[in-house]
Amino acid sequence: MKKKLQKINDYEWLLPKTVRKEMKVAGKLIANKAIYDAMEDGAIEQLSNVCCLPGVVEPVCALPDAHFGF
């Protein structure tokens, strides 16, 4: 899932809502390259899951401390 992120600038990455048919809005990751490289793929999967929720407002943002799990 991480490879589907599109770099906007040095600190923003876009997860287009076309990545999954269930996604209602796009997702955005706020992170520098070092944090992006260290981020778990599961964290981006969770970002996409939130983008699928009913009533969600664009964009759904994941911050640098995003991680996989609860």
PDB file of N, CA, C, O and CB in Angstrom:
ATOM      1  N   MET A   1       0.823  -1.193   0.000  1.00  0.00           N
ATOM      2  CA  MET A   1       0.000   0.000   0.000  1.00  0.00           C
ATOM      3  C   MET A   1       0.873   1.265   0.000  1.00  0.00           C
ATOM      4  O   MET A   1       0.505   2.271  -0.607  1.00  0.00           O
ATOM      5  CB  MET A   1      -0.939  -0.007   1.213  1.00  0.00           C
ATOM      6  N   LYS A   2       2.003   1.216   0.665  1.00  0.00           N
ATOM      7  CA  LYS A   2       2.887   2.377   0.752  1.00  0.00           C
ATOM      8  C   LYS A   2       3.365   2.839  -0.624  1.00  0.00           C
ATOM      9  O   LYS A   2       3.548   4.034  -0.855  1.00  0.00           O
ATOM     10  CB  LYS A   2       4.085   2.054   1.630  1.00  0.00           C
ATOM     11  N   LYS A   3       3.562   1.901  -1.521  1.00  0.00           N
ATOM     12  CA  LYS A   3       4.050   2.265  -2.858  1.00  0.00           C
ATOM     13  C   LYS A   3       3.000   3.017  -3.677  1.00  0.00           C
ATOM     14  O   LYS A   3       3.313   3.560  -4.736  1.00  0.00           O
ATOM     15  CB  LYS A   3       4.484   1.014  -3.610  1.00  0.00           C
ATOM     16  N   LYS A   4       1.755   3.049  -3.190  1.00  0.00           N
ATOM     17  CA  LYS A   4       0.694   3.760  -3.903  1.00  0.00           C
ATOM     18  C   LYS A   4       0.603   5.226  -3.504  1.00  0.00           C
ATOM     19  O   LYS A   4      -0.170   5.981  -4.094  1.00  0.00           O
ATOM     20  CB  LYS A   4      -0.634   3.087  -3.656  1.00  0.00           C
ATOM     21  N   LEU A   5       1.384   5.638  -2.506  1.00  0.00           N
ATOM     22  CA  LEU A   5       1.421   7.045  -2.112  1.00  0.00           C
ATOM     23  C   LEU A   5       2.123   7.868  -3.189  1.00  0.00           C
ATOM     24  O   LEU A   5       3.115   7.428  -3.770  1.00  0.00           O
ATOM     25  CB  LEU A   5       2.134   7.216  -0.748  1.00  0.00           C
ATOM     26  N   GLN A   6       1.609   9.043  -3.443  1.00  0.00           N
ATOM     27  CA  GLN A   6       2.205   9.955  -4.423  1.00  0.00           C
ATOM     28  C   GLN A   6       2.795  11.146  -3.676  1.00  0.00           C
ATOM     29  O   GLN A   6       2.110  11.784  -2.876  1.00  0.00           O
ATOM     30  CB  GLN A   6       1.148  10.426  -5.485  1.00  0.00           C
ATOM     31  N   LYS A   7       4.048  11.440  -3.935  1.00  0.00           N
ATOM     32  CA  LYS A   7       4.709  12.553  -3.264  1.00  0.00           C
ATOM     33  C   LYS A   7       4.168  13.877  -3.802  1.00  0.00           C
ATOM     34  O   LYS A   7       4.168  14.116  -5.009  1.00  0.00           O
ATOM     35  CB  LYS A   7       6.242  12.475  -3.453  1.00  0.00           C
ATOM     36  N   ILE A   8       3.709  14.728  -2.891  1.00  0.00           N
ATOM     37  CA  ILE A   8       3.236  16.065  -3.251  1.00  0.00           C
ATOM     38  C   ILE A   8       4.391  17.056  -3.124  1.00  0.00           C
ATOM     39  O   ILE A   8       4.662  17.842  -4.032  1.00  0.00           O
ATOM     40  CB  ILE A   8       2.036  16.497  -2.350  1.00  0.00           C
ATOM     41  N   ASN A   9       5.059  16.998  -1.984  1.00  0.00           N
ATOM     42  CA  ASN A   9       6.241  17.825  -1.730  1.00  0.00           C
ATOM     43  C   ASN A   9       7.098  17.100  -0.693  1.00  0.00           C
ATOM     44  O   ASN A   9       6.850  15.924  -0.426  1.00  0.00           O
ATOM     45  CB  ASN A   9       5.843  19.274  -1.234  1.00  0.00           C
ATOM     46  N   ASP A  10       8.085  17.750  -0.106  1.00  0.00           N
ATOM     47  CA  ASP A  10       8.998  17.081   0.828  1.00  0.00           C
ATOM     48  C   ASP A  10       8.318  16.582   2.101  1.00  0.00           C
ATOM     49  O   ASP A  10       8.902  15.780   2.830  1.00  0.00           O
ATOM     50  CB  ASP A  10      10.109  18.018   1.202  1.00  0.00           C
ATOM     51  N   TYR A  11       7.097  17.038   2.384  1.00  0.00           N
ATOM     52  CA  TYR A  11       6.437  16.668   3.638  1.00  0.00           C
ATOM     53  C   TYR A  11       5.013  16.151   3.483  1.00  0.00           C
ATOM     54  O   TYR A  11       4.361  15.846   4.481  1.00  0.00           O
ATOM     55  CB  TYR A  11       6.421  17.839   4.542  1.00  0.00           C
ATOM     56  N   GLU A  12       4.522  16.048   2.267  1.00  0.00           N
ATOM     57  CA  GLU A  12       3.151  15.578   2.051  1.00  0.00           C
ATOM     58  C   GLU A  12       3.133  14.464   1.005  1.00  0.00           C
ATOM     59  O   GLU A  12       3.809  14.533  -0.022  1.00  0.00           O
ATOM     60  CB  GLU A  12       2.235  16.747   1.609  1.00  0.00           C
ATOM     61  N   TRP A  13       2.333  13.432   1.303  1.00  0.00           N
ATOM     62  CA  TRP A  13       2.174  12.282   0.415  1.00  0.00           C
ATOM     63  C   TRP A  13       0.675  12.027   0.258  1.00  0.00           C
ATOM     64  O   TRP A  13      -0.053  12.029   1.251  1.00  0.00           O
ATOM     65  CB  TRP A  13       2.921  11.005   0.976  1.00  0.00           C
ATOM     66  N   LEU A  14       0.208  11.810  -0.958  1.00  0.00           N
ATOM     67  CA  LEU A  14      -1.209  11.622  -1.244  1.00  0.00           C
ATOM     68  C   LEU A  14      -1.519  10.157  -1.507  1.00  0.00           C
ATOM     69  O   LEU A  14      -0.807   9.480  -2.248  1.00  0.00           O
ATOM     70  CB  LEU A  14      -1.630  12.472  -2.441  1.00  0.00           C
ATOM     71  N   LEU A  15      -2.597   9.676  -0.885  1.00  0.00           N
ATOM     72  CA  LEU A  15      -3.142   8.361  -1.186  1.00  0.00           C
ATOM     73  C   LEU A  15      -4.451   8.615  -1.930  1.00  0.00           C
ATOM     74  O   LEU A  15      -5.471   8.893  -1.299  1.00  0.00           O
ATOM     75  CB  LEU A  15      -3.358   7.482   0.129  1.00  0.00           C
ATOM     76  N   PRO A  16      -4.439   8.525  -3.269  1.00  0.00           N
ATOM     77  CA  PRO A  16      -5.633   8.864  -4.055  1.00  0.00           C
ATOM     78  C   PRO A  16      -6.805   7.948  -3.718  1.00  0.00           C
ATOM     79  O   PRO A  16      -6.620   6.780  -3.376  1.00  0.00           O
ATOM     80  CB  PRO A  16      -5.324   8.779  -5.553  1.00  0.00           C
ATOM     81  N   LYS A  17      -8.005   8.494  -3.820  1.00  0.00           N
ATOM     82  CA  LYS A  17      -9.178   7.685  -3.491  1.00  0.00           C
ATOM     83  C   LYS A  17      -9.450   6.608  -4.539  1.00  0.00           C
ATOM     84  O   LYS A  17     -10.357   5.794  -4.366  1.00  0.00           O
ATOM     85  CB  LYS A  17     -10.398   8.577  -3.346  1.00  0.00           C
ATOM     86  N   THR A  18      -8.687   6.596  -5.603  1.00  0.00           N
ATOM     87  CA  THR A  18      -8.817   5.551  -6.621  1.00  0.00           C
ATOM     88  C   THR A  18      -8.034   4.289  -6.261  1.00  0.00           C
ATOM     89  O   THR A  18      -8.111   3.291  -6.977  1.00  0.00           O
ATOM     90  CB  THR A  18      -8.347   6.076  -7.966  1.00  0.00           C
ATOM     91  N   VAL A  19      -7.280   4.322  -5.160  1.00  0.00           N
ATOM     92  CA  VAL A  19      -6.471   3.166  -4.756  1.00  0.00           C
ATOM     93  C   VAL A  19      -7.356   1.962  -4.420  1.00  0.00           C
ATOM     94  O   VAL A  19      -7.014   0.823  -4.738  1.00  0.00           O
ATOM     95  CB  VAL A  19      -5.589   3.526  -3.544  1.00  0.00           C
ATOM     96  N   ARG A  20      -8.493   2.226  -3.776  1.00  0.00           N
ATOM     97  CA  ARG A  20      -9.465   1.176  -3.447  1.00  0.00           C
ATOM     98  C   ARG A  20     -10.843   1.667  -3.852  1.00  0.00           C
ATOM     99  O   ARG A  20     -11.169   2.836  -3.650  1.00  0.00           O
ATOM    100  CB  ARG A  20      -9.425   0.807  -1.920  1.00  0.00           C
ATOM    101  N   LYS A  21     -11.641   0.801  -4.412  1.00  0.00           N
ATOM    102  CA  LYS A  21     -12.977   1.223  -4.863  1.00  0.00           C
ATOM    103  C   LYS A  21     -13.861   1.668  -3.710  1.00  0.00           C
ATOM    104  O   LYS A  21     -14.799   2.437  -3.920  1.00  0.00           O
ATOM    105  CB  LYS A  21     -13.658   0.092  -5.613  1.00  0.00           C
ATOM    106  N   GLU A  22     -13.583   1.199  -2.484  1.00  0.00           N
ATOM    107  CA  GLU A  22     -14.398   1.546  -1.322  1.00  0.00           C
ATOM    108  C   GLU A  22     -14.073   2.929  -0.755  1.00  0.00           C
ATOM    109  O   GLU A  22     -14.850   3.476   0.027  1.00  0.00           O
ATOM    110  CB  GLU A  22     -14.214   0.507  -0.245  1.00  0.00           C
ATOM    111  N   MET A  23     -12.926   3.496  -1.147  1.00  0.00           N
ATOM    112  CA  MET A  23     -12.501   4.778  -0.592  1.00  0.00           C
ATOM    113  C   MET A  23     -13.436   5.895  -1.047  1.00  0.00           C
ATOM    114  O   MET A  23     -13.722   6.041  -2.235  1.00  0.00           O
ATOM    115  CB  MET A  23     -11.054   5.094  -1.005  1.00  0.00           C
ATOM    116  N   LYS A  24     -13.904   6.675  -0.080  1.00  0.00           N
ATOM    117  CA  LYS A  24     -14.795   7.791  -0.361  1.00  0.00           C
ATOM    118  C   LYS A  24     -14.037   9.105  -0.519  1.00  0.00           C
ATOM    119  O   LYS A  24     -14.522  10.027  -1.175  1.00  0.00           O
ATOM    120  CB  LYS A  24     -15.822   7.921   0.739  1.00  0.00           C
ATOM    121  N   VAL A  25     -12.855   9.193   0.077  1.00  0.00           N
ATOM    122  CA  VAL A  25     -12.019  10.400   0.015  1.00  0.00           C
ATOM    123  C   VAL A  25     -10.554   9.993  -0.107  1.00  0.00           C
ATOM    124  O   VAL A  25     -10.198   8.829   0.076  1.00  0.00           O
ATOM    125  CB  VAL A  25     -12.235  11.299   1.275  1.00  0.00           C
ATOM    126  N   ALA A  26      -9.721  10.967  -0.418  1.00  0.00           N
ATOM    127  CA  ALA A  26      -8.275  10.732  -0.475  1.00  0.00           C
ATOM    128  C   ALA A  26      -7.680  10.785   0.927  1.00  0.00           C
ATOM    129  O   ALA A  26      -8.276  11.339   1.851  1.00  0.00           O
ATOM    130  CB  ALA A  26      -7.586  11.771  -1.390  1.00  0.00           C
ATOM    131  N   GLY A  27      -6.512  10.206   1.064  1.00  0.00           N
ATOM    132  CA  GLY A  27      -5.775  10.277   2.319  1.00  0.00           C
ATOM    133  C   GLY A  27      -4.495  11.064   2.110  1.00  0.00           C
ATOM    134  O   GLY A  27      -3.994  11.172   0.991  1.00  0.00           O
ATOM    135  N   LYS A  28      -3.976  11.607   3.191  1.00  0.00           N
ATOM    136  CA  LYS A  28      -2.738  12.367   3.104  1.00  0.00           C
ATOM    137  C   LYS A  28      -1.851  11.981   4.277  1.00  0.00           C
ATOM    138  O   LYS A  28      -2.308  11.909   5.418  1.00  0.00           O
ATOM    139  CB  LYS A  28      -3.014  13.900   3.093  1.00  0.00           C
ATOM    140  N   LEU A  29      -0.589  11.735   3.988  1.00  0.00           N
ATOM    141  CA  LEU A  29       0.412  11.470   5.009  1.00  0.00           C
ATOM    142  C   LEU A  29       1.291  12.701   5.133  1.00  0.00           C
ATOM    143  O   LEU A  29       1.786  13.224   4.135  1.00  0.00           O
ATOM    144  CB  LEU A  29       1.257  10.202   4.667  1.00  0.00           C
ATOM    145  N   ILE A  30       1.481  13.159   6.355  1.00  0.00           N
ATOM    146  CA  ILE A  30       2.372  14.282   6.623  1.00  0.00           C
ATOM    147  C   ILE A  30       3.629  13.694   7.259  1.00  0.00           C
ATOM    148  O   ILE A  30       3.590  13.239   8.403  1.00  0.00           O
ATOM    149  CB  ILE A  30       1.690  15.371   7.560  1.00  0.00           C
ATOM    150  N   ALA A  31       4.736  13.701   6.532  1.00  0.00           N
ATOM    151  CA  ALA A  31       5.977  13.096   7.027  1.00  0.00           C
ATOM    152  C   ALA A  31       7.140  13.480   6.122  1.00  0.00           C
ATOM    153  O   ALA A  31       6.957  13.723   4.929  1.00  0.00           O
ATOM    154  CB  ALA A  31       5.844  11.555   7.109  1.00  0.00           C
ATOM    155  N   ASN A  32       8.333  13.532   6.697  1.00  0.00           N
ATOM    156  CA  ASN A  32       9.510  13.741   5.859  1.00  0.00           C
ATOM    157  C   ASN A  32       9.955  12.388   5.287  1.00  0.00           C
ATOM    158  O   ASN A  32       9.368  11.357   5.615  1.00  0.00           O
ATOM    159  CB  ASN A  32      10.668  14.417   6.675  1.00  0.00           C
ATOM    160  N   LYS A  33      10.957  12.389   4.462  1.00  0.00           N
ATOM    161  CA  LYS A  33      11.395  11.159   3.773  1.00  0.00           C
ATOM    162  C   LYS A  33      11.863  10.082   4.752  1.00  0.00           C
ATOM    163  O   LYS A  33      11.571   8.902   4.555  1.00  0.00           O
ATOM    164  CB  LYS A  33      12.526  11.482   2.792  1.00  0.00           C
ATOM    165  N   ALA A  34      12.579  10.472   5.797  1.00  0.00           N
ATOM    166  CA  ALA A  34      13.073   9.494   6.774  1.00  0.00           C
ATOM    167  C   ALA A  34      11.914   8.797   7.486  1.00  0.00           C
ATOM    168  O   ALA A  34      11.937   7.582   7.682  1.00  0.00           O
ATOM    169  CB  ALA A  34      13.989  10.181   7.805  1.00  0.00           C
ATOM    170  N   ILE A  35      10.913   9.567   7.865  1.00  0.00           N
ATOM    171  CA  ILE A  35       9.743   8.979   8.530  1.00  0.00           C
ATOM    172  C   ILE A  35       8.951   8.134   7.548  1.00  0.00           C
ATOM    173  O   ILE A  35       8.492   7.046   7.895  1.00  0.00           O
ATOM    174  CB  ILE A  35       8.843  10.079   9.135  1.00  0.00           C
ATOM    175  N   TYR A  36       8.787   8.619   6.338  1.00  0.00           N
ATOM    176  CA  TYR A  36       8.088   7.844   5.307  1.00  0.00           C
ATOM    177  C   TYR A  36       8.779   6.492   5.100  1.00  0.00           C
ATOM    178  O   TYR A  36       8.116   5.457   5.046  1.00  0.00           O
ATOM    179  CB  TYR A  36       8.035   8.634   3.969  1.00  0.00           C
ATOM    180  N   ASP A  37      10.097   6.502   4.985  1.00  0.00           N
ATOM    181  CA  ASP A  37      10.850   5.264   4.762  1.00  0.00           C
ATOM    182  C   ASP A  37      10.688   4.274   5.919  1.00  0.00           C
ATOM    183  O   ASP A  37      10.662   3.062   5.703  1.00  0.00           O
ATOM    184  CB  ASP A  37      12.328   5.582   4.562  1.00  0.00           C
ATOM    185  N   ALA A  38      10.580   4.788   7.136  1.00  0.00           N
ATOM    186  CA  ALA A  38      10.476   3.917   8.314  1.00  0.00           C
ATOM    187  C   ALA A  38       9.035   3.480   8.600  1.00  0.00           C
ATOM    188  O   ALA A  38       8.815   2.580   9.411  1.00  0.00           O
ATOM    189  CB  ALA A  38      11.041   4.630   9.532  1.00  0.00           C
ATOM    190  N   MET A  39       8.070   4.097   7.955  1.00  0.00           N
ATOM    191  CA  MET A  39       6.665   3.819   8.259  1.00  0.00           C
ATOM    192  C   MET A  39       6.259   2.428   7.791  1.00  0.00           C
ATOM    193  O   MET A  39       6.646   1.977   6.713  1.00  0.00           O
ATOM    194  CB  MET A  39       5.764   4.869   7.613  1.00  0.00           C
ATOM    195  N   GLU A  40       5.474   1.766   8.622  1.00  0.00           N
ATOM    196  CA  GLU A  40       4.978   0.425   8.302  1.00  0.00           C
ATOM    197  C   GLU A  40       3.897   0.507   7.218  1.00  0.00           C
ATOM    198  O   GLU A  40       3.100   1.446   7.193  1.00  0.00           O
ATOM    199  CB  GLU A  40       4.418  -0.268   9.576  1.00  0.00           C
ATOM    200  N   ASP A  41       3.880  -0.469   6.340  1.00  0.00           N
ATOM    201  CA  ASP A  41       2.868  -0.522   5.294  1.00  0.00           C
ATOM    202  C   ASP A  41       1.475  -0.622   5.908  1.00  0.00           C
ATOM    203  O   ASP A  41       0.509  -0.110   5.343  1.00  0.00           O
ATOM    204  CB  ASP A  41       3.127  -1.709   4.352  1.00  0.00           C
ATOM    205  N   GLY A  42       1.369  -1.278   7.058  1.00  0.00           N
ATOM    206  CA  GLY A  42       0.085  -1.421   7.742  1.00  0.00           C
ATOM    207  C   GLY A  42      -0.514  -0.087   8.155  1.00  0.00           C
ATOM    208  O   GLY A  42      -1.736   0.049   8.206  1.00  0.00           O
ATOM    209  N   ALA A  43       0.320   0.896   8.450  1.00  0.00           N
ATOM    210  CA  ALA A  43      -0.176   2.226   8.816  1.00  0.00           C
ATOM    211  C   ALA A  43      -0.873   2.876   7.625  1.00  0.00           C
ATOM    212  O   ALA A  43      -1.880   3.564   7.793  1.00  0.00           O
ATOM    213  CB  ALA A  43       0.982   3.123   9.315  1.00  0.00           C
ATOM    214  N   ILE A  44      -0.348   2.665   6.438  1.00  0.00           N
ATOM    215  CA  ILE A  44      -0.968   3.220   5.234  1.00  0.00           C
ATOM    216  C   ILE A  44      -2.251   2.452   4.919  1.00  0.00           C
ATOM    217  O   ILE A  44      -3.220   3.030   4.428  1.00  0.00           O
ATOM    218  CB  ILE A  44       0.014   3.164   4.028  1.00  0.00           C
ATOM    219  N   GLU A  45      -2.254   1.173   5.199  1.00  0.00           N
ATOM    220  CA  GLU A  45      -3.472   0.364   5.035  1.00  0.00           C
ATOM    221  C   GLU A  45      -4.578   0.898   5.948  1.00  0.00           C
ATOM    222  O   GLU A  45      -5.733   1.004   5.534  1.00  0.00           O
ATOM    223  CB  GLU A  45      -3.187  -1.137   5.349  1.00  0.00           C
ATOM    224  N   GLN A  46      -4.224   1.231   7.179  1.00  0.00           N
ATOM    225  CA  GLN A  46      -5.208   1.798   8.098  1.00  0.00           C
ATOM    226  C   GLN A  46      -5.695   3.163   7.613  1.00  0.00           C
ATOM    227  O   GLN A  46      -6.872   3.491   7.762  1.00  0.00           O
ATOM    228  CB  GLN A  46      -4.611   1.921   9.505  1.00  0.00           C
ATOM    229  N   LEU A  47      -4.804   3.948   7.041  1.00  0.00           N
ATOM    230  CA  LEU A  47      -5.204   5.226   6.459  1.00  0.00           C
ATOM    231  C   LEU A  47      -6.263   4.993   5.386  1.00  0.00           C
ATOM    232  O   LEU A  47      -7.267   5.703   5.336  1.00  0.00           O
ATOM    233  CB  LEU A  47      -3.980   5.969   5.865  1.00  0.00           C
ATOM    234  N   SER A  48      -6.043   4.012   4.542  1.00  0.00           N
ATOM    235  CA  SER A  48      -7.019   3.710   3.490  1.00  0.00           C
ATOM    236  C   SER A  48      -8.329   3.212   4.090  1.00  0.00           C
ATOM    237  O   SER A  48      -9.398   3.499   3.551  1.00  0.00           O
ATOM    238  CB  SER A  48      -6.454   2.663   2.515  1.00  0.00           C
ATOM    239  N   ASN A  49      -8.268   2.472   5.197  1.00  0.00           N
ATOM    240  CA  ASN A  49      -9.486   1.993   5.856  1.00  0.00           C
ATOM    241  C   ASN A  49     -10.334   3.163   6.354  1.00  0.00           C
ATOM    242  O   ASN A  49     -11.553   3.163   6.188  1.00  0.00           O
ATOM    243  CB  ASN A  49      -9.133   1.061   7.028  1.00  0.00           C
ATOM    244  N   VAL A  50      -9.695   4.149   6.958  1.00  0.00           N
ATOM    245  CA  VAL A  50     -10.420   5.320   7.454  1.00  0.00           C
ATOM    246  C   VAL A  50     -11.047   6.082   6.290  1.00  0.00           C
ATOM    247  O   VAL A  50     -12.135   6.641   6.427  1.00  0.00           O
ATOM    248  CB  VAL A  50      -9.478   6.246   8.260  1.00  0.00           C
ATOM    249  N   CYS A  51     -10.375   6.107   5.163  1.00  0.00           N
ATOM    250  CA  CYS A  51     -10.906   6.789   3.981  1.00  0.00           C
ATOM    251  C   CYS A  51     -12.169   6.122   3.445  1.00  0.00           C
ATOM    252  O   CYS A  51     -12.863   6.699   2.608  1.00  0.00           O
ATOM    253  CB  CYS A  51      -9.853   6.833   2.892  1.00  0.00           C
ATOM    254  N   CYS A  52     -12.469   4.926   3.912  1.00  0.00           N
ATOM    255  CA  CYS A  52     -13.651   4.184   3.464  1.00  0.00           C
ATOM    256  C   CYS A  52     -14.859   4.379   4.380  1.00  0.00           C
ATOM    257  O   CYS A  52     -15.956   3.935   4.043  1.00  0.00           O
ATOM    258  CB  CYS A  52     -13.325   2.710   3.371  1.00  0.00           C
ATOM    259  N   LEU A  53     -14.686   5.024   5.513  1.00  0.00           N
ATOM    260  CA  LEU A  53     -15.767   5.156   6.483  1.00  0.00           C
ATOM    261  C   LEU A  53     -16.879   6.068   5.973  1.00  0.00           C
ATOM    262  O   LEU A  53     -16.608   7.052   5.286  1.00  0.00           O
ATOM    263  CB  LEU A  53     -15.226   5.688   7.799  1.00  0.00           C
ATOM    264  N   PRO A  54     -18.142   5.742   6.309  1.00  0.00           N
ATOM    265  CA  PRO A  54     -19.244   6.612   5.887  1.00  0.00           C
ATOM    266  C   PRO A  54     -19.150   7.968   6.589  1.00  0.00           C
ATOM    267  O   PRO A  54     -18.817   8.048   7.771  1.00  0.00           O
ATOM    268  CB  PRO A  54     -20.610   5.947   6.187  1.00  0.00           C
ATOM    269  N   GLY A  55     -19.445   9.015   5.849  1.00  0.00           N
ATOM    270  CA  GLY A  55     -19.455  10.353   6.415  1.00  0.00           C
ATOM    271  C   GLY A  55     -18.096  11.004   6.567  1.00  0.00           C
ATOM    272  O   GLY A  55     -18.006  12.102   7.115  1.00  0.00           O
ATOM    273  N   VAL A  56     -17.042  10.367   6.103  1.00  0.00           N
ATOM    274  CA  VAL A  56     -15.686  10.908   6.240  1.00  0.00           C
ATOM    275  C   VAL A  56     -15.530  12.153   5.368  1.00  0.00           C
ATOM    276  O   VAL A  56     -16.127  12.253   4.296  1.00  0.00           O
ATOM    277  CB  VAL A  56     -14.625   9.841   5.854  1.00  0.00           C
ATOM    278  N   VAL A  57     -14.723  13.097   5.842  1.00  0.00           N
ATOM    279  CA  VAL A  57     -14.488  14.349   5.129  1.00  0.00           C
ATOM    280  C   VAL A  57     -13.039  14.380   4.662  1.00  0.00           C
ATOM    281  O   VAL A  57     -12.134  13.997   5.403  1.00  0.00           O
ATOM    282  CB  VAL A  57     -14.810  15.581   6.030  1.00  0.00           C
ATOM    283  N   GLU A  58     -12.827  14.831   3.449  1.00  0.00           N
ATOM    284  CA  GLU A  58     -11.504  14.844   2.816  1.00  0.00           C
ATOM    285  C   GLU A  58     -10.666  16.028   3.274  1.00  0.00           C
ATOM    286  O   GLU A  58     -11.207  17.110   3.502  1.00  0.00           O
ATOM    287  CB  GLU A  58     -11.646  14.873   1.301  1.00  0.00           C
ATOM    288  N   PRO A  59      -9.382  15.849   3.411  1.00  0.00           N
ATOM    289  CA  PRO A  59      -8.663  14.576   3.376  1.00  0.00           C
ATOM    290  C   PRO A  59      -8.553  13.963   4.761  1.00  0.00           C
ATOM    291  O   PRO A  59      -8.626  14.657   5.775  1.00  0.00           O
ATOM    292  CB  PRO A  59      -7.274  14.766   2.782  1.00  0.00           C
ATOM    293  N   VAL A  60      -8.381  12.676   4.784  1.00  0.00           N
ATOM    294  CA  VAL A  60      -8.038  11.987   6.026  1.00  0.00           C
ATOM    295  C   VAL A  60      -6.525  12.107   6.147  1.00  0.00           C
ATOM    296  O   VAL A  60      -5.803  11.763   5.211  1.00  0.00           O
ATOM    297  CB  VAL A  60      -8.525  10.458   6.035  1.00  0.00           C
ATOM    298  N   CYS A  61      -6.037  12.587   7.276  1.00  0.00           N
ATOM    299  CA  CYS A  61      -4.603  12.825   7.439  1.00  0.00           C
ATOM    300  C   CYS A  61      -3.977  11.850   8.423  1.00  0.00           C
ATOM    301  O   CYS A  61      -4.527  11.592   9.494  1.00  0.00           O
ATOM    302  CB  CYS A  61      -4.355  14.251   7.901  1.00  0.00           C
ATOM    303  N   ALA A  62      -2.833  11.316   8.053  1.00  0.00           N
ATOM    304  CA  ALA A  62      -2.005  10.512   8.950  1.00  0.00           C
ATOM    305  C   ALA A  62      -0.788  11.367   9.290  1.00  0.00           C
ATOM    306  O   ALA A  62      -0.133  11.913   8.402  1.00  0.00           O
ATOM    307  CB  ALA A  62      -1.585   9.120   8.293  1.00  0.00           C
ATOM    308  N   LEU A  63      -0.500  11.475  10.563  1.00  0.00           N
ATOM    309  CA  LEU A  63       0.620  12.288  11.018  1.00  0.00           C
ATOM    310  C   LEU A  63       1.869  11.426  11.178  1.00  0.00           C
ATOM    311  O   LEU A  63       1.778  10.201  11.087  1.00  0.00           O
ATOM    312  CB  LEU A  63       0.277  12.989  12.344  1.00  0.00           C
ATOM    313  N   PRO A  64       3.032  12.030  11.415  1.00  0.00           N
ATOM    314  CA  PRO A  64       4.285  11.284  11.478  1.00  0.00           C
ATOM    315  C   PRO A  64       4.322  10.164  12.518  1.00  0.00           C
ATOM    316  O   PRO A  64       5.120   9.235  12.391  1.00  0.00           O
ATOM    317  CB  PRO A  64       5.388  12.223  11.753  1.00  0.00           C
ATOM    318  N   ASP A  65       3.476  10.238  13.538  1.00  0.00           N
ATOM    319  CA  ASP A  65       3.502   9.178  14.560  1.00  0.00           C
ATOM    320  C   ASP A  65       2.535   8.039  14.251  1.00  0.00           C
ATOM    321  O   ASP A  65       2.300   7.189  15.109  1.00  0.00           O
ATOM    322  CB  ASP A  65       3.170   9.762  15.921  1.00  0.00           C
ATOM    323  N   ALA A  66       1.971   8.003  13.046  1.00  0.00           N
ATOM    324  CA  ALA A  66       1.045   6.931  12.658  1.00  0.00           C
ATOM    325  C   ALA A  66       1.764   5.596  12.708  1.00  0.00           C
ATOM    326  O   ALA A  66       2.935   5.486  12.343  1.00  0.00           O
ATOM    327  CB  ALA A  66       0.462   7.180  11.242  1.00  0.00           C
ATOM    328  N   HIS A  67       1.037   4.580  13.168  1.00  0.00           N
ATOM    329  CA  HIS A  67       1.616   3.238  13.247  1.00  0.00           C
ATOM    330  C   HIS A  67       0.519   2.208  13.077  1.00  0.00           C
ATOM    331  O   HIS A  67      -0.664   2.524  13.204  1.00  0.00           O
ATOM    332  CB  HIS A  67       2.359   3.025  14.589  1.00  0.00           C
ATOM    333  N   PHE A  68       0.903   0.997  12.795  1.00  0.00           N
ATOM    334  CA  PHE A  68      -0.014  -0.101  12.604  1.00  0.00           C
ATOM    335  C   PHE A  68      -0.475  -0.625  13.962  1.00  0.00           C
ATOM    336  O   PHE A  68       0.332  -0.767  14.880  1.00  0.00           O
ATOM    337  CB  PHE A  68       0.641  -1.219  11.776  1.00  0.00           C
ATOM    338  N   GLY A  69      -1.746  -0.905  14.086  1.00  0.00           N
ATOM    339  CA  GLY A  69      -2.285  -1.472  15.325  1.00  0.00           C
ATOM    340  C   GLY A  69      -3.189  -0.499  16.047  1.00  0.00           C
ATOM    341  O   GLY A  69      -3.454   0.606  15.572  1.00  0.00           O
ATOM    342  N   PHE A  70      -3.649  -0.923  17.185  1.00  0.00           N
ATOM    343  CA  PHE A  70      -4.600  -0.116  17.957  1.00  0.00           C
ATOM    344  C   PHE A  70      -3.921   0.582  19.105  1.00  0.00           C
ATOM    345  O   PHE A  70      -4.571   1.304  19.860  1.00  0.00           O
ATOM    346  CB  PHE A  70      -5.734  -0.977  18.481  1.00  0.00           C
TER     347      PHE A  70
END
